[in-house]
């Protein structure tokens, strides 16, 4: 049986994502220590040449989330330039403030959100973007998510 080809929707989204990576790479080359050298191997190639099992929009969402985490969480002129260039090119990506989204919702829903919150929590506190109460609330939500994940894991292993 031949391998299933990615859908047209997948290919369109992956192409747009690759363009966003190219924009990010061009900008990041001017920022020391940005790690742009690895982006083709980590994000672009897997998006454009996925293994058949990963040629899904949900798998692509994981790649996008990993790539855009830096561009969503960091600040500075180069970050603003990145989002402006994506908008100018009409690419379908918008800056998200996952921490604020989770705080307003009151719950971490997905593993991707969980990872983003865990990664961003200390940085947001250092940059004084979170109050003490907000940080405590996020810590509680992290603990609640971990408990739900542990319960789900235990019930599957029985």
N, C-alpha and C positions, 0 to 999 in steps of 0.2 A: 504494500500500500504506500503510495507516494506521500511525502510529508505535506501537511496542510500549509498552504500559503497564508501569510498575514492578510487580514481584511483590508479593503480600501480605506476604511476609517482608521485602522491601525497605521497604515502607510502614510496617510496624510498627517496624522498626529506625530509620528516618528520623524517625518521630514521637517515639520515645524520645530520639533524639539532639537533636532540636529542644527537647525539655523540658530536657535537660541544658544546652543552650546558654542557655535562659531562666534556669535556676538560676545558671549562671556569670555571666550578665549582671547579675543582681540583686546578686550578691556583688561583682563587679568594679566596679560603679558606686561602691562605697565606697573603692576602691583607686586612688589617682591614677596615671595613666599606664598603665592596664591594656589599653587598646586595645579595650575592649568595644564601642565605637561601630561597629566594622567587622564584628563577628561575624555579624550577620544577612546581610550581603552575601557574606562569605567562606565561611560554613559553613551557616547555616540555610536560606537560599533555595536554594542548589545541592542541598541534601539533600532538601528538600521539593518542589522544582520542577526536577528534573534534566532535562538534555537527554537525549533517548532513549538515546544512546550511553553515558551515564553513569548510567543507572538500574540499576546493578548493585551487589550487596553489596560487591564489591571496590573499586569507586569510592567507595562510602560509607565504607569502611574508611580510605581515604586522607584524607577529610575529618575523620573521627573522630580519626585519628592526629595530624593537624595541630592540631586543637582541643585535644585532651587532653594534648599535649606539655607545655604550660605547667602544667597541673593535676597532671601526673605528676612533673615535674622540680622545681617550686618548693616552697617550704616556707612555713609561717606559719599563723596562725590562720584566715585566709580560705581557705586551701587545704584545711585539715582540715574546715572548715565545708562547703565544696563537696562533698567526698566523703561527708560525713555526710548531707547533704540528698539526694544521689542515692540513697543506701542507704535513707533513710526513705521515699522515693517509689517504691522498688522498681525503679529503672531498672537496666538490665542492663550497667552499666559498673563496672569495678573499677580501682582505682589499680594501675598497673604500674611497676615499676622496671626499665626496659628495659636500663639499664646493667648491673645485677646479673644480669638474665636472660642477656644476651650474655656476660658474664664467666663465668657458670657453664656455659654451653653451649660456650664457646670459639670461637665463630664468628658472624659477622654474616651472617644469611640473606637479608634483603630490603633493597631500596632504602629502605623506610620505616625499618627499623632503622638502616641506615647513616646516614641523615640525622639521626635522633635521637641517635645516638652522637656524630656530628661536632658537633652543636649542644650537647650536654650535657657533652662532655669538658672543656672549659675551665672551665665553671661548676662542675662537680663537683670539679675540682682546687682552684679558689678557695675553695670551701666546705669543703675538706678531707674530702670524702666518699670520695676515692680515695687509695690509697697510691701511692707512686711506681711500684711494680711493677705495680699494676693499671692505672695510666695508660699505662705502657709496653706492657702486654699489649693494651690497647684500641687503641693506636696501631698496633701490628702487625696487629691484625685489620682495622682501617680500610685499611691498605695492602694486605692480602691481598684484601679485598673489591674495592678499586679495580683491582687486577691482574686479578681474575676478570672484572670488568665490562669492562675494556679488551680482554681476550682475546675475550670474547663479542661485543663491538662489532666488533672486527677480523674475526672469522670471519663475521659477518653481512654485512659490507661487501664481501666477496669475490665 
